[in-house]
């Protein structure tokens, strides 16, 4: 089982990989492949952001003394 910080790093690495694959497909002129990677990239960024907002941000706010409602 990963720690939260390890999961965040893993997610960031995957997002960078999808971006690199998108850029390569785009530069190669492979529109279908670029579209698939762009869609996957959007999904991963949205999923990752939601996870951070639900888990990480409240935890950090509490840890540094900023309580949110």
Buried (B, 14 or more C-beta within 10 A) or exposed (E): EEEEEEBBEEBEEBBEBBBEBBEEBBEEEEEEBBEBBBEBBEEBBEEBEEBBEEEBEBEEEEEEEEEEE
